[in-house]
Amino acid sequence: MFALIHLLHGTIREVTPSYRFHVITGDADDDAFANCAIVANADFIITEDHHFAVLQGSGYGPQPITPAEFIRRYLTGA
């Protein structure tokens, strides 16, 4: 499935983190997403979940951004 989506869009990458960064301590599921984003060298995690706020200025690459802010900055040309 990932291969098909990648062929169609080129924006999907499957990652399997071999290291756990333990950045988000309040929610293990959110921490798993953060681990994937860090390993994938993502620029952003698009979310409204407050648990990801610990990434802001943490030194890890992916920074949390709300969907509305992402759309405003990158999809509307503003």
PyMOL commands that set and color helices and strands:
alter all, ss='L'
color gray80, all
select helices_A, chain A and resi 2-9+28-39+50-55+67-75
alter helices_A, ss='H'
color red, helices_A
select strands_A, chain A and resi 44-46+63-65
alter strands_A, ss='S'
color yellow, strands_A
deselect
rebuild
show_as cartoon
